[in-house]
Amino acid sequence: MLNLAVILPIAAGALLLALRPKRRGVREALVMGATLITSLIVLACVLRPGGEREVLLYLMPGLPLAFELDGVGRVFAGLVAFLWPLAVLYAFEYMEHEGGENHFFALYTMTYGVTVGIASAANLMTMYVFYELLTVSTISLVMHGTSRASVAAGHKYMLYSFFGAALAFVGVMIVTVYGKGGGFVPGGALGESFAKEHPLMLQAGYICTFLGFGVKAAIFPMHAWLPSASVAPTPVTALLHAVAVVKAGAFGIIRVTFFSFGASLLYGTKAQLVAILLASITIVYGSTMAVKEHHFKRRLAYSTVSNLSYIVLAASLMTQESLTAGMAHMVFHALIKITLFYCAGAVLVKTGRTQVEGLRGIGRVMPVTCAAYVVGALALTGTPLLPGFVSKWMIGTSLIDNAGLSIMGVPAAWIGMAALLISAVLTAIYLMSVAFAMFFRPLEPSGHVQANVNCDPTWRMKLPFAVLCAAIVLCGLFSGAVVDVLTAASAGVM
């Protein structure tokens, strides 16, 4: 069934490119049908106990492209299967003003299959292949509209991604050769004998792989492509920032740390120090740039740069508890950030306003959109009873538990804790200042925005808002149950 979940949306996208239907209803039926069927297949695989390994094809003898869901894969695959239909429904209304819908939705649908391939990859080579297919399928989405800014953003994204691919391939070769095919194994595919015989290769290979997957996770200094990509249509930026691309980067780092190289082999090494320092720097840098940024979508993009490194920082602590914390933030951030980007997209489509200053008083004419923004902003800020507080608390607890971690005399965990505290203050500033302006500043009428004239989008955007806000609130209120599931997944008992 996993083979079908990967192939079906890719085939549906190819069919859409071949048919190029002129009627919107035909296109939307094909896209939503393929998306819903794929999500049902994925969720069935996620909920099914056990799970068999499925081979798609062999690149060469002994080197298969294969799929299998373990606990960590189930979490990522389930997240993608839940969010993608909402993303498609939102995109139906948004893309009416963009044009090129056949091309857009064909690639959008193909990207779903590629992302499922990453989530369900049974070995590092399979994940790497689909990771690169993700680059190919999303470059044209970033360039959609072919404006000068879009093309430049696409070129930057392509160059950064190809550079990351070259770095990651170093680790793929090491793990595949020395890890008996590179299958994902709890505790790592490389054994202690390898670490003793090749300590330099272990650490250098991990750093290369960390940086390679870190490109899509927007690790400093390889983050610049992500804010630039905010020129793409909002369904694409939401896809990049919340569901597929950046989460695939963070998921890749989790995979290579805990299931390929092995956290126990890397703990206390210089490689771990590099990972913690880069994650901490990125957290503070992204938050600082978000405060300074006046373009609404770019502010949210820099917020993504920062929050992705919360996941990376948790993974870099290389303990079972920190793995659970990182997965929690991966899930919660996806729900929150896609909501925030959808709000930005709705404002752009209905009012044409792109700057933070233009959002003053907008809550009076877009109450549903701005209410959804407030829910997302409060959650990401870390307000108690909402999920952002839970995942940040878990990461902070993991840092305190590792307070004695000192590598080469550097108090690595304390540096991470300082980064979290600084970011917490800055996050409140760059998110809540917008929320206050939406509802407590006077509206400046202009163009499509007039007092007492509702500008909220139709139900195709409002329904994703409602579902996502409900999911955010429920994850906060019932966080214990969610964390129990994530704990079981990280422990390999799911």
N, C-alpha and C positions, 0 to 999 in steps of 0.2 A: 504493500500500500504506500510505503514511503516513495518508492519509485514513481508511482502514479501522482503523488502529491507534488513531486518536483516537475514531472514531465507535463502534466495537464495545463498549468498556467502558461508554461513556455510555448506549448503547442497552440493554446488559445490566442496568445499574443501574435504568433506567427500567422495564424489564420486571419486575424484582424488586419494585419499588414497586407495579406494577399487579397482579401475581399474588399477592403476599404469601403464599408457601407456608407451610403449617403444619408440614410435615415438614422437620426439620433437614437430612436427607440431600439433599433436592431443592434447598434453598437453597445448600448448600455445593457441590453439583455445578455449579450454574449460575455461582456466583461464581468458583470455582477454574477451571472450564472457560474462562470469558471471560478470566480473568487470564492463564492459561497460553497461550492462543491469541494474546492481545495481545502477551505477552512474546516469543513466537516470531516474530511479525510484525516487532516492533521490532528484535529481534536480527538478523533477516534483512536489514532495511534498514540497520542499523549496519554489518554485515559486507559488504554489497554495495558494490563499488567505484563511485565516481561518485555518482549519485543524481539523480533528476529532480525538478523543482519541481512540486508538486501544488497546485492551487487548489481550496479547499473551496467558497467562494462569494465574491461581491463585496459589500462593505458599500456601495459606491457605485462608479461608473465610475473605474477606475484605482486602486482601493483594495481589494486582495484579501486575504482570509484564506487564506494559502498556507503550505505546509510544504515544507521542504527540509533535509536533514542535511549540515552541514559538519563539520569535525573536532571543534569544541567541542561542537556539538549531539550528535554521535555518543557522546561521552564521557558526557554527562548522560543521554541516552536509554538507553544501555547500562546505566548504573548503576541507573536506575529499573527497567528490565526485569528485572534480576537480583534486586533487593531486593523487588519487590512480591509475587511469589508466596510468598516466605518470610514476609512481613508478613501475608498472608491466612491462611496455615496457622497461624501463631501466634495470630491473632485468633479462629480457630474455637474454640479451647479457652478463651481468655481471656473471650470475650463470653458464654459460657454462664452466667456469674454476673451479667451486667449487664442482660440483657433487651433488648427492642427490636431484635432482631437483623436483621429484615427491613429496617427503616429504616436501620440502621447500615451493613449491607453494601451496600445500594443506593448510598448516598452514597460509601462507601469505594471501590466499583468505579468510579463515575462520576469520582471524583477521579483515578483512574489515567489515564483518557483525557484529562482536562484537563492533567495533568502532562506527558504525552507531547506534547500540543499546544504547551506552553511549550518543551520541549526541541527540538522540530522546527520551530518557527516560522521562516519565511523572511524576515520583516520585523518591525520594531518594533511596528507596529499589531497584528499577529497575536499576538505575545507578550503585549502589553498586554491584549488581549481575554481570552486564556486565563488570564492572571495574575489578572484580576478574577473570572473564573469559578472560579478556585481558591479565592478568598475565599468566594464563595457556597456552594460545595460543602463547605467545611470548617467553616463557622460552626456548622451543626447538629451536626457531629461533636464539636466542642468542647463544645456544650451537651448532649450526649447524657446522659440520666439526669435532666435538668431540675432538678437540685438548685439551691439558691440560688447556691452558689459556681460551678456550671457555667454558669448563665445569666449571672451577672456577668462571668465570664471570656469568654463568647461576645460579650457586648456590648462589652467592652473591645477584644477582637480585631477586631470589626467596625468600631468607630470609628477605631482606629489604621489599619486597612487602607484604609478609605475616604479618610482624610486622605492616606495615602501615594499612593493612586490619583490624587487631585487634583494632587499635586505631580508625579508621574511623567508625567501627561498633558501637562504643559508641554513636557517633552522630546520626547514622542511627536509633538506638533504641529511642533516645530522641525525634527526629523529628517525627518519625512514630507514637509514642505513644501520644505525646502532640500536634502534628501538624495535627491531624485528617487524618492520613494515609500517611503523608509525601509528599503530592503533592507539586510541585514547584509553589510557589505563589509570584508574584512581591511584594517585601517588606518583604517577609518571611512568612513561615507557622506558626511560633510561634508568639503569640500575646503579647501585652504589659502586660496582666495579668500574663502570664507565667514568663516574665522577672521580675516582681515585687515579685512574690511568690518564684521563684527559681533563683535568680541572680547568685549564685555559679554554679548551674547546667548549666545555659546558657553559662557562660564563659568557664568553664572547658570542657563542651561538645564541644563547638566550637573549642577550642585549640586542643583537641584530634582529631576532624575531620579534622581540618586544617593540622595537622601533618600527619594524615593518608593519605589524598590525596596528601600531600606535598612530600611523598616519591617518587611517580612517577614524581612529578614536581621538584625533585632533590633539595629540600630545605636543606640547611646546618643545621645539620650535617648528614643528611640522603641522601646525594648526591653520595656517593662513588660508588654505583653500576653503575652509568651512564658512567663515563670514562672507567670503566672496560669493559662495554658492547661494547666498540668500536672495540673489537677483532672480533665481528660478521661480516658477510658479509655486504658490504656497503648498499645494499637495506634494510637490517634490521636496521642498525644504522640510516639511513635516516628516516625509519619508526619510530624508537624510538625517534629520536631527533626533528622531524619536523611535523609528521602527527598524529600519534596515541597515543603512550604511554605518553610522557611528556605533550603533549597538553591535553590529557585526565586528567592528574593531575591538570594542571592549570585550565581547564574547570570545574573540580570538585570543586576547591576552589571558583571559581566564583559562581557556583551553590549554595553551602552551605552558602556562605556569603550573597548573595543578595536574594536568593529564598527559603532558608530553615530557617536559624537562624534569618536573618533579619539585614541588615546593620544599620538601625536606632536604633535597640536595642543594638548593639555592639559598636556603635560609641562612642569614648571617654573612653572605658573600658580598663582594663588591658589586656584583650584578644586582643584588637586591637593593643596595644603597642607591645605585643609579636609577632604578625604577621608582623608588620612593621619592627621591629628590625631584625627578622630572614630573611626577604626578603632583607633588606639592607646589612646585613652581607654576604649573599649568592652572591649578585651582585658583591661586591668587591672581595670576595674570588675567585669566578669563573674566573673573569677577571685576577686576579693576577696569578692564576695557569695556565691560558692559555698562558700568556707571558712567563712563565718558561718552558712550555712543548715543547719538540722538535719533538714528534711524531705527524704527521699531523692530523690524525683523532682524537687523544686524545686532541689536541689543540682545535679542533672544538667542541669536547665534553664538555670541560670546558667552552667554549663560550656559549654553550647551557645552562649549569648550571647557568651562570650569566644572560642570557637573559630571561630565564623562570621566574626568580624572578623580572624582570621588570613587567611582567604580574601580578605576585603575589603582588608586591608592589602597583600597581595601584588598584587591588581589595581590598587591605588592607586599602586603604584610605576611602573606603565605602561611596562614593558619586556617583551620577549619571554620572557626568563627568569622574570620574576615571574609572568607569565601561566601558564606551565607549573607553577610552584610553587603558585599558587593552585588550579589544577585538581587537582594532586596532593592537596592538603589537602581539597578538596571530595570526592574519591573516598574517601580513607582515613578522613576523619572520619565519612562516612556509614556505612561498615562498622563502625567502632568505636562510634559513638554509638547506633546502633540496637541493637547487642549490649548495651550498658549499660542502655538503657531496658527492653529485654526482660527483663533480670535483675531490675530493679526491679519490673516488672509481675508476674513469676513470684512474687517474694517477697510482694507485696501480695495476690495471689489465693490463695496457698497458706497464708499465715500471718497475713494481715491487718496486718502491721507496715509502718508508713510512715516512722518516724523513724530517723535514723542510729543512735541509741543502741539501738534494738531489733534491730539487725543483729549484735550481739555473739554470737559463737559459732554463728551461723546456718549456717556452712559445714559443721557437723557433721551437720545434718539436710537440707541442700540442697547437697550437694557438687558436682553438675553445674552448677547455676545459679551458684554462687559461683565455681567454677573459670572459667566463661565471663566472669564479672565481672572476675576478676583478669587474664585475657588482654586484655580491653578496657581496663582501667585502666593496665596496663603500656604498652600501645600508645599511648594518648592522652597518657600522661606523657612519652613520647619516649624509651623504652628502645631502645637500639641493637638491630638485627636485626628490629625491628617497624616498621610503616609510619609511625606518628606521628613517629618520629625522622627518617625520610626527608623528609617534607613540611616539617617545622619546620626542618630543616637547609637545605632548598632556599630557604625564605622568608628565613632568616637570611643565607644567601649572597647573595640578591638585595639585601637591605638593605646588606650590606657593599659590594657592587658599586656601589651608589648612595650611598655614604657622603658624597660631595661634594655631594649634592643639598641646596641651601640656597635656601629661598624666603622672600623678605622678611627675610633674616637668620636664619631659623629652620632649624636642622639637622634637617630632617624625617626623614631615614632613621635618624639616631641616636635620635630619640624612639621610632620604631618598634622599634628594636633593644632599647631599655630596656624597652619594654612586653613584648616577647617574653621577656626574661630574668626579669622580675618574675613573669610569668604561669607560666613553667616551674616556679618554686619553689612557687607557690601551687597549681598543678595537682597536683603530687606530694603536697601536703598533703591536699587535699580528696578525692582519689581513693584514695590508698594507705592513708590512715588507716582508711577503710572496709574495705579488703581485709584489713588486719592484724586489725581487730576481728572480721571474719567467721571467721577461722581461729585466732586466738591469744587471744581473750577467752572467758571462760566463758559457756556458753549459759544464758539465763534462761527456763526452761520456763513456758509459759502458753498457755491456749486450745488451738489446734491444734498448737502446738509443744511436743513432748515429747522428752526424750532418747531416742536410738536409734530414733526413728520418722521414716522418710524422708519429706520433704515436697516433693521435687522434682516438677515437673509431668510430664505424659505425653509421649509421643514427638512430639506435634504442637508442643510448645514446645521440646523437646530437639533435634529435627532442625534447626530454624533456628539454635539455639545452635551446633551442631556445624558446620554449613555456614559460618556467619559467622566462627567462630573459625578454621576452616581457611583461609578467604579472607584473614583478617587476617594469619595467619602466612605464607601464601604470598606475599602482597603485600610483606611485609617481606623474606623470603628472596630473592625474585625482583624486587626493586624496580627494578633496572636495566632489565628488560624493560618494566615498567609505565611507567617514566619515559620510555623511548624512544617508546612509543605516545603518551603525553601531549605530548611534545615535537613529534612529527609533527602531532598535532591542533592544537596552538597555532600551529604554523608554517603551517597551512593546506594541508598536503600529504597529508592523510588523507581 
